[in-house]
Amino acid sequence: FFSFPTEEEEDEELPVVKPKPQSDEQEEEDPQETTKDLPRELTEEEKQQIVHSEDFLMFFDRSIRVMERALAEDSDIFFDYSGRDMEEREGETQAGLNMSFNRQFYDEQWSKHRVVTCLDWSPQFSELLVASYNANEDAPHEPDGVVLVWNMKFKKTTPEYIFHCQSSVMSVGFAQFHPNLVVGGTYSGQIVLWDNRSHRRTPVQRTPLSAAAHTHPVYCVNVVGTQNANNLITVSTDGKMCSWSLDMLSQPQESMELIYNKSKVVAVTGMAFPAGDVNNFVVGSEEGTVYTASRHGSKAGIGEMFEGHQGPVTGISCHNAMGPIDFSHLFTTSSFDWTVKLWSTKHNKPLYSFEDNADYVYDVMWSPVHPALFATVDGMGHLDLWNLNNDTEVPTASVTVEGSCALNRVRWASGGREVAAGDSEGHVWIYDVGEVRKDDRWCSN
């Protein structure tokens, strides 16, 4: 039960503690102490010094990417693509015959009126795609060469990284075993190296313009080897192949003239290594001929010649799908002669010629997971999927990109579930590829 206070209890008041009067000295000291606690305002010169400091620029460069992701969506935005916090991620490998549009990558400032010259998916981060672009003739004051790293993981429409240099970038690739490095081959013949850990958009390393290196456009860059022993292999239309250490681009470790029959210089337009091979490779040339070649050994240099195309070879791709049957001797080529040809290193004539196209075929690439599937792109904006288990006369699946711009490059993602195509107006188109039954992959009709 509650008991209410009596009148006598109500009359009793609790003693009130009154604050002691402060002396004049104390009253004078308080404002001074408050003033001491306030931070000193920086001068304009000190502000500029901080803004232009290395630490601030690196902080701002990384923070702005996180903010862009946060504004676009609520996924895991605190992900570091420099490789410092790399996570192992495995996904099911699927391949198929149906294509559906996923998204388009395009930047009004950096890719407008530029041709997509090369594409490459990151071997460490499957959602990252790098694209290289040539010069924009309508913007003479902009850099001639541009490289943009796009992110499939987030919905933001801006590039993850922007790199550029003073010559059109004809080939580009993520440096395998070095997740922070991007390698580019330029029209001038220089090899350039960008580092995404640096806030600089310009190359951190570049090769010299000298006779010891390349003096013609470099259409092929490829990092081969293992984690502890790898090299950058570059080939250009001057008929020279160079091997570089990514730690030092001042001079090539090895240099080889690609000459057929000791007299004919091979102007290389494309290069491909079979799966797991770092010594033997195949090259396509400006005159339409295909060659096998080796880096080392008694047969180093150009080996066999393969004739069949009536125009320059625009793309070349070795069979890379791993399975119970070894198809590593197979490769495909595309050409200005409107055809795609299937070859074997065991025969110097084409095994088959695919002649469904009605324009230049600019690129070809085998699926990394499906043994009978490859993709092609042509000058009419067609992206075609060919499944040799189903049909060899016409593509099994085909799409035409919006605007029918000429498609210049095609690249499969490592899981085989997405395919990217770059066009002549600076757009990169991403398509999802549907699934087929796994038992259909390694059989034929």
N, C-alpha and C positions, 0 to 999 in steps of 0.2 A: 504494500500500500504506500501511496505517496503521502508525505507529511508536509503541509504548507507552513511556511515560516510564520512565526508569531510577530506581533508588532514590535516587541523588544528586539527580536533578531533583525527585523528590517531596519530598525534605527541604527544598528551597529554597522558602521562603514569600514570597509577594508582600508588600511593605510595606503595612501597614494605616494609612490616614490617619485619625487620631483627631480628632474635632471639638474645636475650641478651647473651653475653658471660658468660659462667658458671665459677664460681670460682674454684680454685683447690680443695677446701674443698668439694664442692658439687660433683665434679667428683670422688673424693675418696669415698664418702658415697654411691653412687649408686651401685657399686658392692657389698657392704656390705648388702644393703637392699635386693638386688636380692638373695643373699645367704641365708638371713633370711627367705625368702618366700619359698625356696625349702624344701620339706619334708626330714626329717632325715632318712637315710637308716637304716633299722632295722638290728640288729645283727642276726646271725644264731640261737642263743638261743631264741631270741624274736620271730623269724619266726616260730620256732617249737612250741613255747608256744601257738601262735595263731592257728596254724594248728590243734593242738590237743585239743583246747578249746571246751567246750560244745556248745557254740553259733555257732562257725564255722562249727562244724560237723553237727548240725541240719540244718544250712543254706545250706551246701553243699548237704546233703541228699535230701532235698526238691528240690533244684535247678536242680540236675542231672536228676530227673524224668521229670521236665518241659522241659529240653533240649532234652531228648529222644523223648518226644511227638512232640516237635517243629520240630525236624529233620525228623520225620516220616510222618507228615502231617500238614495241616493247619486248623485243627478243633479248638475248644475252649480248649486250652491247660492249661489255668489257672484255673484248677478245683482242689479243695482240698478234698481228700478222708479221712481226719481224722475226718470229721463230724462237723468241726467248721463252715463251710459255706454250710451246707446241704440244698439242694433245694428239694422241693416236685415235683416229676415228676410222672405223671400218663400216662399209655399207655393202649391201647385196649388189652383186653385179647382174645387171639385167640388160637385155637387148631386145629390139623388136622392130616392127614394121610400120607402126603408125606414128605420125608426127603431129604434135599439137604445139601451137605457139605459146611460149612461156613469157618472154619479155624482150625488150629492145634496149640496147645501150647506145646513147648518143649524147654528146655535149655540144651545145650551141657554139661555144667559144673555141673548143679545142679540136673537135672532129668534123665540123661543118666544111663541106667542099674538099675533104681529104679522102683519098682512097685508103681503105684498110689493106695494108700490105702483108700483114702476118698476124697469126693468133697463136696463143699457147696457154694451156691450163697449168696451174701450179701443181707440181707433184706432191707438195707438202700440205697445201690447203686447197681442197678440191673445189671450193666455191670461188676461188680467185682466177680471173681470166685476164691475160694481158693482150693488148692489141697495139700494133704499130701503124703509123700513118705517114703518108708522104706530104709534100709541101702543099699549102693552100695558096694558089696563084692569086687569089683575090685579097690576100692579106700579106703583102710583101714584108711588113715589119714584124710579123710573127715568126717564131722559129720554124725552119723547114721541116725538121723531124719532131714528131710527137709520139709518145708512148703513154697509154692510159691503162691503169689496172682497175678492172671492174669487179664488183662483188655480187655474187649470186645470192648470198645469204640474207642480205638486207634489201629493203624496198627502196632505199634512197637512190636517187637518179644521178648523183654526182660520182665521179671516179674516186676510188679509194686512194690512188696515188696518181700524180701527174708528173711526167718526166719529159724533157725535150733536149734537143741538141741542134747544131747548126747545119746538119745535112739530113736529107730524107732518110728515115729508118726503113730499110727494105726487109729486114728479118729481125725477129725478137724471140726471146725465150727466157723462162725462169731458169736460173742456174741450179740444176739438180744438185742436191746435197748442200746448197747454200740458200736457205729460204728467204734471205734478205736481199739477194742480188738479182738484178734483171740485166740481161745481156742483149745488145743490139748491134746489128750489122748495117752500115750506112751506105748511101749511094756513092759517097766519096771514097769508100774503101776502108774507112776507119771502123774499128770495133770499139764500142763504148760500153761502159759498165755503170749502172745506177745502183744505189744502196738505199733501201727504204728506211734504214735507221738514221739516215742523214736528212736534215730538213731541206737540203739543196735539191732543186729539180734538174740541175745539170749533172752530167756524168762525174763520178768520183775518180774514174780512170778511163783512159782512152789510149789506143795504139797510135804510134807515129805514122804519118803519111810518108812512107819511104819504100824503096824498092825491096827492102827486107820483108815487108808485110804486103798487104793488098793495095792495089792502085785502081781497081775497078769495083763496081757495086758488089756488095756481099749479100747474096741471097740465102745463105745457109749458115746458121749458128747452132751448135749442138754440144751439150756437155755430156761426155761419156766417161765411164769408169766406175769406181766404187767410192764409198764414203771417204776413204783414206788415200785414194789415188785416182784423181779425176783430172780431165783436161777439157778445155774448150776447143772444139774443132770448127774451123771456119773455112768456107770455100767460096770463091768468087769467079766472075766471068773472065778474069785475067788468067785462068787456068792454074791457079795456085791454091794449095791446101796448106793451112797453117794450124799448128797445135800450140795452145797457150796455157800458161798457168794463170788462174784467176787472181793470184796474189801479185802478179807482175805482168803488165801488158806492154812494157817498154819494148820487148822484142819477142818473137815467137820462139818456143822451145825447139820446134821442128818446122821445116818448110819443105814442101814437095811440089814440083811442077807436074801437073796432070797432063801428060802427053801420050797420045795413042800411037803405037808403032814407031816411036822415037821421032815423030815428025809433026804430028797433028795436035796442036794445043786444044784442049777441051774447055769450051766456055760454059762453065757449069751454071745451071739455073735451079737445080734442086738436088738434095742429098738425103739419103735415108739409110739407117743402120738396122739390120735384122735384130730381133729381140735377143738381148743378152750378148750381142757381139760388139766389141769395141775396135776390132781390126778391119773387118771386111764391110764394105758398104757399096751402094749403087748410086749413080749420079745421072741426072738428065741434062741435056745440053741445048744450046741455042739452035743448033742445026737439026734437032729432032732425034739425035742418036742417044741411046742409053748405054752406059758402061758399068761394069763391075770394077771395083778398085780395092786396094789394100793399103793400110798405113805402114805395116812392117813386114819383114820376111823377105824371102828371095824374090817374091813376085810383087814387091811394093810398087805402088803406082797404078796406072790404068791396066786392066786385064782384058776381059772379053768385051766385044762390041755387039750391041743389040739394035738392029735396024727394023723400022716398021712405021714410025711416025713421019708425016709429011710436013710437019711444022715444029716450031720450038716446043720443048717439053716444059709445061707450066707447073706440074706437080708430080711428086713421086712418093710412094708409101709402101713400106714393107709390111708383110703380114705379121701381126704381133699377138694375136689371140693364142693363149696357151691352152693346150688340151692333150688328149690321148694321141693325136696325130700331129706330126711335125710338118707345118706348112711354112716354115721360116724361109724357104727358098722362093716363095711366091712374092711378087710385088706388082703394083699397079702404077700406071702413068697416065697423065692427062696432057692434052696438047691443043695448040691452035688449030689443028686439023679436024676439030669437032669430035674427036674420038677419045675413048678411054681404053687402054690396053692392059691385058693381064699377061704377066710374064713369069717365067721360072729361070732362076740362075743356071739351071741345067740345060736350057735350050736358048739359042740366040734368036729365035723367031717368036712372035707373040703367040701365046696359047689361045687367046681370044681377043676380039675387038668389039667393044660396045659402041654402037653407032646410032643411038637414039637421039642424040643432041643435034640442034640446028644452029649452033653458035660455038664460039670458042669455049672449050672446057678449061676453066682456070685452075682447078685444084681437085685432088682426090685424096681420100684417107680411109684406110681399113678401120673397122670397128675394133676397139681394144679387147672386146670380150666375145664377140660373135665371129666364128671362123669364116662365114660365107657372106658377111655384110660389109659393104663399104659405101661411102658417101661421096657425091660429086657436086660441084657448083659450076654454073656456066654464065655466059654473058647476057642471057635473057632473064636472069634472076631466079633460075630454077635451082632448088636444092633437092637432089634425088638420092634415095636410098636403094641400093641394089642388093638383093638377097639371092645369091647364086643357087641356093637350095630350091628356090621357087621359080625364077625366071631369069633368062640371060638376054632376052630381046628388049624388054622394057623395064623401067624401074618398078620396084614393088611399092614404093611410096614416093610421092613428089609434092612439093609445095612451091609456089611462086611468091616471093616477098612483095610486100606492098610497094607500089611504084615501079616494079620490075627492073630495079637497078641491077647492073651487072654484079654478080657475086664473085668476089676475087679470091677468098680463102675459106677453108672449112677445117674445123678441128673437133674431134670427139672429146668429151670429158672422159677422164680415166675410168669411170664406172660404166661408160657406154650408155648412159640413160639420158644424156643431153648432147646436143650437137650445136656448135656455134658456126655462124657464117658471117663474113664481113663483106660489105658492098663498096661500090665506087663512090658513094656519097657520105661515107664516114659512119654508117650504121653497123652495129653488130647485132645480129638476130640470134636468139636462143630458142631452140625447139626441144621439147621433151619427146623422147622416143619410147614407144610402148613396149610391153613385155611379150616375149614369145616363150613357148615351153622349152625348157632346157634340153629336152631330148631331141628337139628339132635342130639344135645348133651343129652337132657333129655328124649329121647324116645328110645324104643327098638323094635326090629323086632318081 
